[in-house]
Amino acid sequence: MRETIEQQMLRGLKQLMNGQTEFSVSFTLSRDNEMLEHDETFFDVQHIKDEIESWLTDLDFVVSKLNVTERETAN
């Protein structure tokens, strides 16, 4: 869903009033399947989520709505 200019402006004003700025980040992670032999946590969705949240929290970010899922590939 795309935000209208009015919605973007209203969100920006709310952020200024709250003294916070929000970021929306999206990326895809990949890992060589051979790593599974060395450590299964490298492929555990909850472990990956916890690690990302920990890294960002250590950098003083408040993390919300973090979603990590394993994507099925056609190999």
PDB file of N, CA, C, O and CB in Angstrom:
ATOM      1  N   MET A   1       0.851  -1.185   0.000  1.00  0.00           N
ATOM      2  CA  MET A   1       0.000   0.000   0.000  1.00  0.00           C
ATOM      3  C   MET A   1       0.889   1.238   0.000  1.00  0.00           C
ATOM      4  O   MET A   1       1.727   1.399   0.887  1.00  0.00           O
ATOM      5  CB  MET A   1      -0.964   0.004   1.227  1.00  0.00           C
ATOM      6  N   ARG A   2       0.717   2.095  -0.968  1.00  0.00           N
ATOM      7  CA  ARG A   2       1.495   3.333  -1.067  1.00  0.00           C
ATOM      8  C   ARG A   2       0.834   4.430  -0.254  1.00  0.00           C
ATOM      9  O   ARG A   2      -0.386   4.590  -0.262  1.00  0.00           O
ATOM     10  CB  ARG A   2       1.645   3.773  -2.536  1.00  0.00           C
ATOM     11  N   GLU A   3       1.657   5.171   0.436  1.00  0.00           N
ATOM     12  CA  GLU A   3       1.170   6.313   1.199  1.00  0.00           C
ATOM     13  C   GLU A   3       0.945   7.496   0.268  1.00  0.00           C
ATOM     14  O   GLU A   3       1.710   7.720  -0.669  1.00  0.00           O
ATOM     15  CB  GLU A   3       2.161   6.687   2.322  1.00  0.00           C
ATOM     16  N   THR A   4      -0.107   8.241   0.538  1.00  0.00           N
ATOM     17  CA  THR A   4      -0.311   9.481  -0.194  1.00  0.00           C
ATOM     18  C   THR A   4       0.627  10.537   0.386  1.00  0.00           C
ATOM     19  O   THR A   4       1.199  10.348   1.459  1.00  0.00           O
ATOM     20  CB  THR A   4      -1.804   9.944  -0.119  1.00  0.00           C
ATOM     21  N   ILE A   5       0.778  11.630  -0.319  1.00  0.00           N
ATOM     22  CA  ILE A   5       1.632  12.720   0.167  1.00  0.00           C
ATOM     23  C   ILE A   5       1.103  13.247   1.501  1.00  0.00           C
ATOM     24  O   ILE A   5       1.880  13.562   2.402  1.00  0.00           O
ATOM     25  CB  ILE A   5       1.705  13.867  -0.877  1.00  0.00           C
ATOM     26  N   GLU A   6      -0.219  13.341   1.620  1.00  0.00           N
ATOM     27  CA  GLU A   6      -0.810  13.805   2.885  1.00  0.00           C
ATOM     28  C   GLU A   6      -0.446  12.861   4.031  1.00  0.00           C
ATOM     29  O   GLU A   6      -0.095  13.312   5.121  1.00  0.00           O
ATOM     30  CB  GLU A   6      -2.347  13.916   2.758  1.00  0.00           C
ATOM     31  N   GLN A   7      -0.530  11.548   3.783  1.00  0.00           N
ATOM     32  CA  GLN A   7      -0.194  10.574   4.818  1.00  0.00           C
ATOM     33  C   GLN A   7       1.283  10.671   5.196  1.00  0.00           C
ATOM     34  O   GLN A   7       1.627  10.581   6.375  1.00  0.00           O
ATOM     35  CB  GLN A   7      -0.529   9.151   4.344  1.00  0.00           C
ATOM     36  N   GLN A   8       2.147  10.850   4.217  1.00  0.00           N
ATOM     37  CA  GLN A   8       3.577  10.987   4.482  1.00  0.00           C
ATOM     38  C   GLN A   8       3.852  12.239   5.312  1.00  0.00           C
ATOM     39  O   GLN A   8       4.642  12.206   6.256  1.00  0.00           O
ATOM     40  CB  GLN A   8       4.368  11.038   3.162  1.00  0.00           C
ATOM     41  N   MET A   9       3.197  13.337   4.955  1.00  0.00           N
ATOM     42  CA  MET A   9       3.393  14.583   5.694  1.00  0.00           C
ATOM     43  C   MET A   9       2.900  14.451   7.130  1.00  0.00           C
ATOM     44  O   MET A   9       3.557  14.917   8.062  1.00  0.00           O
ATOM     45  CB  MET A   9       2.672  15.738   4.994  1.00  0.00           C
ATOM     46  N   LEU A  10       1.737  13.814   7.310  1.00  0.00           N
ATOM     47  CA  LEU A  10       1.173  13.621   8.648  1.00  0.00           C
ATOM     48  C   LEU A  10       2.093  12.729   9.478  1.00  0.00           C
ATOM     49  O   LEU A  10       2.328  13.008  10.653  1.00  0.00           O
ATOM     50  CB  LEU A  10      -0.248  13.004   8.562  1.00  0.00           C
ATOM     51  N   ARG A  11       2.614  11.659   8.878  1.00  0.00           N
ATOM     52  CA  ARG A  11       3.542  10.777   9.582  1.00  0.00           C
ATOM     53  C   ARG A  11       4.802  11.540   9.983  1.00  0.00           C
ATOM     54  O   ARG A  11       5.303  11.375  11.095  1.00  0.00           O
ATOM     55  CB  ARG A  11       3.908   9.563   8.705  1.00  0.00           C
ATOM     56  N   GLY A  12       5.311  12.373   9.083  1.00  0.00           N
ATOM     57  CA  GLY A  12       6.496  13.181   9.378  1.00  0.00           C
ATOM     58  C   GLY A  12       6.264  14.147  10.518  1.00  0.00           C
ATOM     59  O   GLY A  12       7.126  14.310  11.382  1.00  0.00           O
ATOM     60  N   LEU A  13       5.103  14.791  10.531  1.00  0.00           N
ATOM     61  CA  LEU A  13       4.772  15.709  11.631  1.00  0.00           C
ATOM     62  C   LEU A  13       4.675  14.983  12.961  1.00  0.00           C
ATOM     63  O   LEU A  13       5.150  15.480  13.982  1.00  0.00           O
ATOM     64  CB  LEU A  13       3.458  16.429  11.345  1.00  0.00           C
ATOM     65  N   LYS A  14       4.053  13.790  12.950  1.00  0.00           N
ATOM     66  CA  LYS A  14       3.938  13.007  14.178  1.00  0.00           C
ATOM     67  C   LYS A  14       5.323  12.631  14.696  1.00  0.00           C
ATOM     68  O   LYS A  14       5.569  12.666  15.902  1.00  0.00           O
ATOM     69  CB  LYS A  14       3.091  11.740  13.937  1.00  0.00           C
ATOM     70  N   GLN A  15       6.224  12.272  13.787  1.00  0.00           N
ATOM     71  CA  GLN A  15       7.575  11.898  14.184  1.00  0.00           C
ATOM     72  C   GLN A  15       8.306  13.084  14.796  1.00  0.00           C
ATOM     73  O   GLN A  15       9.006  12.939  15.799  1.00  0.00           O
ATOM     74  CB  GLN A  15       8.355  11.358  12.985  1.00  0.00           C
ATOM     75  N   LEU A  16       8.143  14.255  14.193  1.00  0.00           N
ATOM     76  CA  LEU A  16       8.777  15.451  14.745  1.00  0.00           C
ATOM     77  C   LEU A  16       8.253  15.758  16.137  1.00  0.00           C
ATOM     78  O   LEU A  16       9.020  16.128  17.027  1.00  0.00           O
ATOM     79  CB  LEU A  16       8.548  16.646  13.827  1.00  0.00           C
ATOM     80  N   MET A  17       6.945  15.606  16.327  1.00  0.00           N
ATOM     81  CA  MET A  17       6.337  15.889  17.623  1.00  0.00           C
ATOM     82  C   MET A  17       6.776  14.854  18.660  1.00  0.00           C
ATOM     83  O   MET A  17       6.928  15.181  19.837  1.00  0.00           O
ATOM     84  CB  MET A  17       4.802  15.911  17.504  1.00  0.00           C
ATOM     85  N   ASN A  18       6.975  13.626  18.235  1.00  0.00           N
ATOM     86  CA  ASN A  18       7.386  12.566  19.155  1.00  0.00           C
ATOM     87  C   ASN A  18       8.897  12.528  19.353  1.00  0.00           C
ATOM     88  O   ASN A  18       9.383  11.835  20.247  1.00  0.00           O
ATOM     89  CB  ASN A  18       6.906  11.223  18.646  1.00  0.00           C
ATOM     90  N   GLY A  19       9.630  13.249  18.549  1.00  0.00           N
ATOM     91  CA  GLY A  19      11.077  13.233  18.659  1.00  0.00           C
ATOM     92  C   GLY A  19      11.702  11.939  18.166  1.00  0.00           C
ATOM     93  O   GLY A  19      12.804  11.585  18.585  1.00  0.00           O
ATOM     94  N   GLN A  20      11.011  11.228  17.280  1.00  0.00           N
ATOM     95  CA  GLN A  20      11.517   9.978  16.743  1.00  0.00           C
ATOM     96  C   GLN A  20      11.362   9.951  15.231  1.00  0.00           C
ATOM     97  O   GLN A  20      10.467  10.588  14.674  1.00  0.00           O
ATOM     98  CB  GLN A  20      10.795   8.788  17.375  1.00  0.00           C
ATOM     99  N   THR A  21      12.223   9.226  14.589  1.00  0.00           N
ATOM    100  CA  THR A  21      12.127   9.000  13.156  1.00  0.00           C
ATOM    101  C   THR A  21      12.004   7.504  12.928  1.00  0.00           C
ATOM    102  O   THR A  21      12.725   6.720  13.545  1.00  0.00           O
ATOM    103  CB  THR A  21      13.356   9.591  12.398  1.00  0.00           C
ATOM    104  N   GLU A  22      11.105   7.107  12.055  1.00  0.00           N
ATOM    105  CA  GLU A  22      10.922   5.692  11.746  1.00  0.00           C
ATOM    106  C   GLU A  22      11.609   5.347  10.435  1.00  0.00           C
ATOM    107  O   GLU A  22      11.669   6.158   9.511  1.00  0.00           O
ATOM    108  CB  GLU A  22       9.429   5.339  11.676  1.00  0.00           C
ATOM    109  N   PHE A  23      12.122   4.132  10.376  1.00  0.00           N
ATOM    110  CA  PHE A  23      12.732   3.596   9.166  1.00  0.00           C
ATOM    111  C   PHE A  23      12.055   2.281   8.841  1.00  0.00           C
ATOM    112  O   PHE A  23      11.777   1.479   9.733  1.00  0.00           O
ATOM    113  CB  PHE A  23      14.270   3.409   9.334  1.00  0.00           C
ATOM    114  N   SER A  24      11.796   2.066   7.593  1.00  0.00           N
ATOM    115  CA  SER A  24      11.292   0.769   7.137  1.00  0.00           C
ATOM    116  C   SER A  24      12.404   0.137   6.313  1.00  0.00           C
ATOM    117  O   SER A  24      12.846   0.711   5.318  1.00  0.00           O
ATOM    118  CB  SER A  24       9.950   0.912   6.298  1.00  0.00           C
ATOM    119  N   VAL A  25      12.859  -1.049   6.726  1.00  0.00           N
ATOM    120  CA  VAL A  25      13.998  -1.702   6.101  1.00  0.00           C
ATOM    121  C   VAL A  25      13.567  -3.058   5.576  1.00  0.00           C
ATOM    122  O   VAL A  25      12.858  -3.804   6.251  1.00  0.00           O
ATOM    123  CB  VAL A  25      15.174  -1.844   7.094  1.00  0.00           C
ATOM    124  N   SER A  26      14.000  -3.365   4.375  1.00  0.00           N
ATOM    125  CA  SER A  26      13.680  -4.658   3.780  1.00  0.00           C
ATOM    126  C   SER A  26      14.923  -5.200   3.087  1.00  0.00           C
ATOM    127  O   SER A  26      15.569  -4.484   2.322  1.00  0.00           O
ATOM    128  CB  SER A  26      12.493  -4.539   2.779  1.00  0.00           C
ATOM    129  N   PHE A  27      15.258  -6.445   3.345  1.00  0.00           N
ATOM    130  CA  PHE A  27      16.381  -7.066   2.653  1.00  0.00           C
ATOM    131  C   PHE A  27      16.209  -8.576   2.658  1.00  0.00           C
ATOM    132  O   PHE A  27      15.402  -9.116   3.414  1.00  0.00           O
ATOM    133  CB  PHE A  27      17.722  -6.668   3.307  1.00  0.00           C
ATOM    134  N   THR A  28      16.963  -9.244   1.823  1.00  0.00           N
ATOM    135  CA  THR A  28      16.929 -10.694   1.729  1.00  0.00           C
ATOM    136  C   THR A  28      18.293 -11.241   2.130  1.00  0.00           C
ATOM    137  O   THR A  28      19.327 -10.773   1.651  1.00  0.00           O
ATOM    138  CB  THR A  28      16.540 -11.156   0.296  1.00  0.00           C
ATOM    139  N   LEU A  29      18.284 -12.224   3.002  1.00  0.00           N
ATOM    140  CA  LEU A  29      19.515 -12.884   3.428  1.00  0.00           C
ATOM    141  C   LEU A  29      19.628 -14.225   2.718  1.00  0.00           C
ATOM    142  O   LEU A  29      18.622 -14.886   2.457  1.00  0.00           O
ATOM    143  CB  LEU A  29      19.547 -13.071   4.974  1.00  0.00           C
ATOM    144  N   SER A  30      20.843 -14.620   2.410  1.00  0.00           N
ATOM    145  CA  SER A  30      21.059 -15.961   1.867  1.00  0.00           C
ATOM    146  C   SER A  30      22.283 -16.556   2.544  1.00  0.00           C
ATOM    147  O   SER A  30      23.171 -15.836   3.001  1.00  0.00           O
ATOM    148  CB  SER A  30      21.236 -15.929   0.311  1.00  0.00           C
ATOM    149  N   ARG A  31      22.316 -17.867   2.599  1.00  0.00           N
ATOM    150  CA  ARG A  31      23.421 -18.558   3.248  1.00  0.00           C
ATOM    151  C   ARG A  31      23.653 -19.867   2.510  1.00  0.00           C
ATOM    152  O   ARG A  31      22.709 -20.533   2.084  1.00  0.00           O
ATOM    153  CB  ARG A  31      23.130 -18.804   4.765  1.00  0.00           C
ATOM    154  N   ASP A  32      24.910 -20.222   2.367  1.00  0.00           N
ATOM    155  CA  ASP A  32      25.300 -21.461   1.715  1.00  0.00           C
ATOM    156  C   ASP A  32      24.800 -22.644   2.552  1.00  0.00           C
ATOM    157  O   ASP A  32      25.069 -22.703   3.752  1.00  0.00           O
ATOM    158  CB  ASP A  32      26.847 -21.526   1.521  1.00  0.00           C
ATOM    159  N   ASN A  33      24.087 -23.571   1.945  1.00  0.00           N
ATOM    160  CA  ASN A  33      23.528 -24.707   2.674  1.00  0.00           C
ATOM    161  C   ASN A  33      24.591 -25.575   3.330  1.00  0.00           C
ATOM    162  O   ASN A  33      24.281 -26.317   4.262  1.00  0.00           O
ATOM    163  CB  ASN A  33      22.702 -25.548   1.748  1.00  0.00           C
ATOM    164  N   GLU A  34      25.826 -25.503   2.872  1.00  0.00           N
ATOM    165  CA  GLU A  34      26.901 -26.274   3.494  1.00  0.00           C
ATOM    166  C   GLU A  34      27.162 -25.815   4.926  1.00  0.00           C
ATOM    167  O   GLU A  34      27.733 -26.561   5.721  1.00  0.00           O
ATOM    168  CB  GLU A  34      28.179 -26.159   2.670  1.00  0.00           C
ATOM    169  N   MET A  35      26.750 -24.595   5.256  1.00  0.00           N
ATOM    170  CA  MET A  35      26.933 -24.078   6.613  1.00  0.00           C
ATOM    171  C   MET A  35      26.080 -24.853   7.621  1.00  0.00           C
ATOM    172  O   MET A  35      26.383 -24.847   8.814  1.00  0.00           O
ATOM    173  CB  MET A  35      26.581 -22.583   6.664  1.00  0.00           C
ATOM    174  N   LEU A  36      25.026 -25.514   7.160  1.00  0.00           N
ATOM    175  CA  LEU A  36      24.131 -26.273   8.040  1.00  0.00           C
ATOM    176  C   LEU A  36      24.897 -27.347   8.804  1.00  0.00           C
ATOM    177  O   LEU A  36      24.558 -27.660   9.946  1.00  0.00           O
ATOM    178  CB  LEU A  36      22.996 -26.914   7.229  1.00  0.00           C
ATOM    179  N   GLU A  37      25.924 -27.909   8.179  1.00  0.00           N
ATOM    180  CA  GLU A  37      26.734 -28.936   8.835  1.00  0.00           C
ATOM    181  C   GLU A  37      27.454 -28.388  10.060  1.00  0.00           C
ATOM    182  O   GLU A  37      27.679 -29.125  11.020  1.00  0.00           O
ATOM    183  CB  GLU A  37      27.748 -29.511   7.855  1.00  0.00           C
ATOM    184  N   HIS A  38      27.813 -27.129  10.045  1.00  0.00           N
ATOM    185  CA  HIS A  38      28.621 -26.534  11.102  1.00  0.00           C
ATOM    186  C   HIS A  38      27.793 -26.004  12.269  1.00  0.00           C
ATOM    187  O   HIS A  38      28.216 -26.087  13.422  1.00  0.00           O
ATOM    188  CB  HIS A  38      29.449 -25.423  10.535  1.00  0.00           C
ATOM    189  N   ASP A  39      26.623 -25.463  11.973  1.00  0.00           N
ATOM    190  CA  ASP A  39      25.811 -24.872  13.039  1.00  0.00           C
ATOM    191  C   ASP A  39      24.383 -24.704  12.540  1.00  0.00           C
ATOM    192  O   ASP A  39      24.119 -23.897  11.648  1.00  0.00           O
ATOM    193  CB  ASP A  39      26.399 -23.503  13.502  1.00  0.00           C
ATOM    194  N   GLU A  40      23.463 -25.472  13.121  1.00  0.00           N
ATOM    195  CA  GLU A  40      22.063 -25.418  12.689  1.00  0.00           C
ATOM    196  C   GLU A  40      21.391 -24.088  13.011  1.00  0.00           C
ATOM    197  O   GLU A  40      20.403 -23.727  12.371  1.00  0.00           O
ATOM    198  CB  GLU A  40      21.286 -26.538  13.334  1.00  0.00           C
ATOM    199  N   THR A  41      21.918 -23.344  14.006  1.00  0.00           N
ATOM    200  CA  THR A  41      21.293 -22.067  14.348  1.00  0.00           C
ATOM    201  C   THR A  41      21.400 -21.065  13.205  1.00  0.00           C
ATOM    202  O   THR A  41      20.628 -20.109  13.144  1.00  0.00           O
ATOM    203  CB  THR A  41      21.931 -21.489  15.606  1.00  0.00           C
ATOM    204  N   PHE A  42      22.357 -21.279  12.297  1.00  0.00           N
ATOM    205  CA  PHE A  42      22.478 -20.402  11.134  1.00  0.00           C
ATOM    206  C   PHE A  42      21.220 -20.447  10.269  1.00  0.00           C
ATOM    207  O   PHE A  42      20.996 -19.547   9.459  1.00  0.00           O
ATOM    208  CB  PHE A  42      23.699 -20.793  10.301  1.00  0.00           C
ATOM    209  N   PHE A  43      20.404 -21.477  10.431  1.00  0.00           N
ATOM    210  CA  PHE A  43      19.214 -21.657   9.604  1.00  0.00           C
ATOM    211  C   PHE A  43      17.922 -21.596  10.413  1.00  0.00           C
ATOM    212  O   PHE A  43      16.838 -21.791   9.863  1.00  0.00           O
ATOM    213  CB  PHE A  43      19.292 -22.975   8.874  1.00  0.00           C
ATOM    214  N   ASP A  44      18.027 -21.330  11.699  1.00  0.00           N
ATOM    215  CA  ASP A  44      16.866 -21.254  12.570  1.00  0.00           C
ATOM    216  C   ASP A  44      16.259 -19.845  12.498  1.00  0.00           C
ATOM    217  O   ASP A  44      16.907 -18.860  12.851  1.00  0.00           O
ATOM    218  CB  ASP A  44      17.253 -21.616  14.031  1.00  0.00           C
ATOM    219  N   VAL A  45      15.021 -19.769  12.041  1.00  0.00           N
ATOM    220  CA  VAL A  45      14.352 -18.479  11.813  1.00  0.00           C
ATOM    221  C   VAL A  45      14.301 -17.643  13.095  1.00  0.00           C
ATOM    222  O   VAL A  45      14.576 -16.444  13.054  1.00  0.00           O
ATOM    223  CB  VAL A  45      12.924 -18.704  11.279  1.00  0.00           C
ATOM    224  N   GLN A  46      13.961 -18.246  14.213  1.00  0.00           N
ATOM    225  CA  GLN A  46      13.879 -17.498  15.474  1.00  0.00           C
ATOM    226  C   GLN A  46      15.252 -16.985  15.888  1.00  0.00           C
ATOM    227  O   GLN A  46      15.372 -15.858  16.368  1.00  0.00           O
ATOM    228  CB  GLN A  46      13.285 -18.377  16.589  1.00  0.00           C
ATOM    229  N   HIS A  47      16.282 -17.796  15.709  1.00  0.00           N
ATOM    230  CA  HIS A  47      17.643 -17.375  16.049  1.00  0.00           C
ATOM    231  C   HIS A  47      18.070 -16.179  15.188  1.00  0.00           C
ATOM    232  O   HIS A  47      18.661 -15.226  15.696  1.00  0.00           O
ATOM    233  CB  HIS A  47      18.633 -18.551  15.866  1.00  0.00           C
ATOM    234  N   ILE A  48      17.773 -16.232  13.900  1.00  0.00           N
ATOM    235  CA  ILE A  48      18.118 -15.130  12.998  1.00  0.00           C
ATOM    236  C   ILE A  48      17.396 -13.858  13.441  1.00  0.00           C
ATOM    237  O   ILE A  48      17.997 -12.786  13.510  1.00  0.00           O
ATOM    238  CB  ILE A  48      17.750 -15.481  11.526  1.00  0.00           C
ATOM    239  N   LYS A  49      16.114 -13.986  13.739  1.00  0.00           N
ATOM    240  CA  LYS A  49      15.324 -12.833  14.188  1.00  0.00           C
ATOM    241  C   LYS A  49      15.902 -12.237  15.474  1.00  0.00           C
ATOM    242  O   LYS A  49      16.057 -11.021  15.589  1.00  0.00           O
ATOM    243  CB  LYS A  49      13.855 -13.244  14.412  1.00  0.00           C
ATOM    244  N   ASP A  50      16.218 -13.105  16.435  1.00  0.00           N
ATOM    245  CA  ASP A  50      16.777 -12.640  17.706  1.00  0.00           C
ATOM    246  C   ASP A  50      18.111 -11.931  17.502  1.00  0.00           C
ATOM    247  O   ASP A  50      18.373 -10.913  18.143  1.00  0.00           O
ATOM    248  CB  ASP A  50      16.955 -13.815  18.668  1.00  0.00           C
ATOM    249  N   GLU A  51      18.952 -12.453  16.620  1.00  0.00           N
ATOM    250  CA  GLU A  51      20.256 -11.840  16.361  1.00  0.00           C
ATOM    251  C   GLU A  51      20.100 -10.457  15.724  1.00  0.00           C
ATOM    252  O   GLU A  51      20.775  -9.510  16.127  1.00  0.00           O
ATOM    253  CB  GLU A  51      21.100 -12.747  15.451  1.00  0.00           C
ATOM    254  N   ILE A  52      19.222 -10.337  14.740  1.00  0.00           N
ATOM    255  CA  ILE A  52      19.007  -9.044  14.079  1.00  0.00           C
ATOM    256  C   ILE A  52      18.471  -8.030  15.088  1.00  0.00           C
ATOM    257  O   ILE A  52      18.930  -6.889  15.135  1.00  0.00           O
ATOM    258  CB  ILE A  52      18.023  -9.190  12.880  1.00  0.00           C
ATOM    259  N   GLU A  53      17.502  -8.453  15.890  1.00  0.00           N
ATOM    260  CA  GLU A  53      16.944  -7.551  16.900  1.00  0.00           C
ATOM    261  C   GLU A  53      18.022  -7.127  17.905  1.00  0.00           C
ATOM    262  O   GLU A  53      18.077  -5.964  18.307  1.00  0.00           O
ATOM    263  CB  GLU A  53      15.765  -8.228  17.635  1.00  0.00           C
ATOM    264  N   SER A  54      18.868  -8.065  18.304  1.00  0.00           N
ATOM    265  CA  SER A  54      19.947  -7.753  19.252  1.00  0.00           C
ATOM    266  C   SER A  54      20.932  -6.740  18.655  1.00  0.00           C
ATOM    267  O   SER A  54      21.331  -5.790  19.328  1.00  0.00           O
ATOM    268  CB  SER A  54      20.695  -9.043  19.655  1.00  0.00           C
ATOM    269  N   TRP A  55      21.315  -6.942  17.407  1.00  0.00           N
ATOM    270  CA  TRP A  55      22.258  -6.015  16.755  1.00  0.00           C
ATOM    271  C   TRP A  55      21.684  -4.605  16.730  1.00  0.00           C
ATOM    272  O   TRP A  55      22.365  -3.638  17.073  1.00  0.00           O
ATOM    273  CB  TRP A  55      22.581  -6.483  15.315  1.00  0.00           C
ATOM    274  N   LEU A  56      20.415  -4.500  16.315  1.00  0.00           N
ATOM    275  CA  LEU A  56      19.805  -3.175  16.192  1.00  0.00           C
ATOM    276  C   LEU A  56      19.571  -2.530  17.554  1.00  0.00           C
ATOM    277  O   LEU A  56      19.742  -1.321  17.704  1.00  0.00           O
ATOM    278  CB  LEU A  56      18.487  -3.272  15.434  1.00  0.00           C
ATOM    279  N   THR A  57      19.187  -3.316  18.531  1.00  0.00           N
ATOM    280  CA  THR A  57      18.995  -2.793  19.880  1.00  0.00           C
ATOM    281  C   THR A  57      20.320  -2.273  20.437  1.00  0.00           C
ATOM    282  O   THR A  57      20.357  -1.236  21.099  1.00  0.00           O
ATOM    283  CB  THR A  57      18.409  -3.880  20.808  1.00  0.00           C
ATOM    284  N   ASP A  58      21.404  -2.999  20.167  1.00  0.00           N
ATOM    285  CA  ASP A  58      22.734  -2.538  20.603  1.00  0.00           C
ATOM    286  C   ASP A  58      23.099  -1.194  19.971  1.00  0.00           C
ATOM    287  O   ASP A  58      23.909  -0.450  20.525  1.00  0.00           O
ATOM    288  CB  ASP A  58      23.804  -3.585  20.250  1.00  0.00           C
ATOM    289  N   LEU A  59      22.510  -0.880  18.821  1.00  0.00           N
ATOM    290  CA  LEU A  59      22.757   0.396  18.143  1.00  0.00           C
ATOM    291  C   LEU A  59      21.716   1.451  18.524  1.00  0.00           C
ATOM    292  O   LEU A  59      21.601   2.487  17.868  1.00  0.00           O
ATOM    293  CB  LEU A  59      22.761   0.195  16.626  1.00  0.00           C
ATOM    294  N   ASP A  60      20.957   1.174  19.595  1.00  0.00           N
ATOM    295  CA  ASP A  60      19.946   2.093  20.148  1.00  0.00           C
ATOM    296  C   ASP A  60      18.725   2.282  19.263  1.00  0.00           C
ATOM    297  O   ASP A  60      18.064   3.319  19.335  1.00  0.00           O
ATOM    298  CB  ASP A  60      20.567   3.430  20.398  1.00  0.00           C
ATOM    299  N   PHE A  61      18.417   1.300  18.434  1.00  0.00           N
ATOM    300  CA  PHE A  61      17.165   1.333  17.688  1.00  0.00           C
ATOM    301  C   PHE A  61      16.105   0.590  18.477  1.00  0.00           C
ATOM    302  O   PHE A  61      16.398  -0.401  19.146  1.00  0.00           O
ATOM    303  CB  PHE A  61      17.336   0.716  16.275  1.00  0.00           C
ATOM    304  N   VAL A  62      14.860   1.074  18.396  1.00  0.00           N
ATOM    305  CA  VAL A  62      13.715   0.343  18.926  1.00  0.00           C
ATOM    306  C   VAL A  62      13.168  -0.473  17.764  1.00  0.00           C
ATOM    307  O   VAL A  62      12.796   0.080  16.729  1.00  0.00           O
ATOM    308  CB  VAL A  62      12.614   1.313  19.543  1.00  0.00           C
ATOM    309  N   VAL A  63      13.121  -1.775  17.937  1.00  0.00           N
ATOM    310  CA  VAL A  63      12.739  -2.675  16.847  1.00  0.00           C
ATOM    311  C   VAL A  63      11.303  -3.133  17.055  1.00  0.00           C
ATOM    312  O   VAL A  63      10.942  -3.599  18.135  1.00  0.00           O
ATOM    313  CB  VAL A  63      13.699  -3.899  16.767  1.00  0.00           C
ATOM    314  N   SER A  64      10.489  -2.997  16.017  1.00  0.00           N
ATOM    315  CA  SER A  64       9.115  -3.493  16.073  1.00  0.00           C
ATOM    316  C   SER A  64       8.764  -4.088  14.714  1.00  0.00           C
ATOM    317  O   SER A  64       9.334  -3.723  13.685  1.00  0.00           O
ATOM    318  CB  SER A  64       8.112  -2.354  16.466  1.00  0.00           C
ATOM    319  N   LYS A  65       7.831  -4.992  14.741  1.00  0.00           N
ATOM    320  CA  LYS A  65       7.308  -5.622  13.526  1.00  0.00           C
ATOM    321  C   LYS A  65       8.405  -6.305  12.704  1.00  0.00           C
ATOM    322  O   LYS A  65       8.372  -6.276  11.474  1.00  0.00           O
ATOM    323  CB  LYS A  65       6.601  -4.584  12.669  1.00  0.00           C
ATOM    324  N   LEU A  66       9.368  -6.916  13.382  1.00  0.00           N
ATOM    325  CA  LEU A  66      10.421  -7.655  12.697  1.00  0.00           C
ATOM    326  C   LEU A  66       9.874  -9.018  12.312  1.00  0.00           C
ATOM    327  O   LEU A  66       9.371  -9.750  13.164  1.00  0.00           O
ATOM    328  CB  LEU A  66      11.692  -7.792  13.589  1.00  0.00           C
ATOM    329  N   ASN A  67       9.967  -9.359  11.055  1.00  0.00           N
ATOM    330  CA  ASN A  67       9.434 -10.617  10.557  1.00  0.00           C
ATOM    331  C   ASN A  67      10.513 -11.329   9.763  1.00  0.00           C
ATOM    332  O   ASN A  67      11.038 -10.773   8.798  1.00  0.00           O
ATOM    333  CB  ASN A  67       8.173 -10.386   9.693  1.00  0.00           C
ATOM    334  N   VAL A  68      10.850 -12.547  10.150  1.00  0.00           N
ATOM    335  CA  VAL A  68      11.833 -13.357   9.441  1.00  0.00           C
ATOM    336  C   VAL A  68      11.166 -14.659   9.039  1.00  0.00           C
ATOM    337  O   VAL A  68      10.651 -15.384   9.890  1.00  0.00           O
ATOM    338  CB  VAL A  68      13.100 -13.618  10.317  1.00  0.00           C
ATOM    339  N   THR A  69      11.170 -14.956   7.768  1.00  0.00           N
ATOM    340  CA  THR A  69      10.609 -16.204   7.264  1.00  0.00           C
ATOM    341  C   THR A  69      11.589 -16.843   6.305  1.00  0.00           C
ATOM    342  O   THR A  69      12.379 -16.154   5.661  1.00  0.00           O
ATOM    343  CB  THR A  69       9.250 -15.966   6.576  1.00  0.00           C
ATOM    344  N   GLU A  70      11.539 -18.147   6.210  1.00  0.00           N
ATOM    345  CA  GLU A  70      12.361 -18.853   5.250  1.00  0.00           C
ATOM    346  C   GLU A  70      11.600 -18.918   3.931  1.00  0.00           C
ATOM    347  O   GLU A  70      10.457 -19.371   3.873  1.00  0.00           O
ATOM    348  CB  GLU A  70      12.733 -20.276   5.762  1.00  0.00           C
ATOM    349  N   ARG A  71      12.250 -18.464   2.898  1.00  0.00           N
ATOM    350  CA  ARG A  71      11.613 -18.447   1.591  1.00  0.00           C
ATOM    351  C   ARG A  71      11.958 -19.741   0.854  1.00  0.00           C
ATOM    352  O   ARG A  71      13.112 -20.168   0.819  1.00  0.00           O
ATOM    353  CB  ARG A  71      12.057 -17.200   0.771  1.00  0.00           C
ATOM    354  N   GLU A  72      10.942 -20.341   0.276  1.00  0.00           N
ATOM    355  CA  GLU A  72      11.158 -21.554  -0.509  1.00  0.00           C
ATOM    356  C   GLU A  72      11.813 -21.173  -1.828  1.00  0.00           C
ATOM    357  O   GLU A  72      11.380 -20.233  -2.496  1.00  0.00           O
ATOM    358  CB  GLU A  72       9.821 -22.316  -0.752  1.00  0.00           C
ATOM    359  N   THR A  73      12.861 -21.908  -2.200  1.00  0.00           N
ATOM    360  CA  THR A  73      13.536 -21.646  -3.472  1.00  0.00           C
ATOM    361  C   THR A  73      13.322 -22.816  -4.408  1.00  0.00           C
ATOM    362  O   THR A  73      13.097 -23.942  -3.965  1.00  0.00           O
ATOM    363  CB  THR A  73      15.045 -21.393  -3.261  1.00  0.00           C
ATOM    364  N   ALA A  74      13.390 -22.557  -5.670  1.00  0.00           N
ATOM    365  CA  ALA A  74      13.188 -23.576  -6.688  1.00  0.00           C
ATOM    366  C   ALA A  74      14.546 -24.082  -7.167  1.00  0.00           C
ATOM    367  O   ALA A  74      14.965 -23.792  -8.287  1.00  0.00           O
ATOM    368  CB  ALA A  74      12.354 -23.018  -7.873  1.00  0.00           C
ATOM    369  N   ASN A  75      15.222 -24.835  -6.314  1.00  0.00           N
ATOM    370  CA  ASN A  75      16.533 -25.410  -6.688  1.00  0.00           C
ATOM    371  C   ASN A  75      16.374 -26.837  -7.088  1.00  0.00           C
ATOM    372  O   ASN A  75      17.356 -27.493  -7.436  1.00  0.00           O
ATOM    373  CB  ASN A  75      17.540 -25.305  -5.542  1.00  0.00           C
TER     374      ASN A  75
END
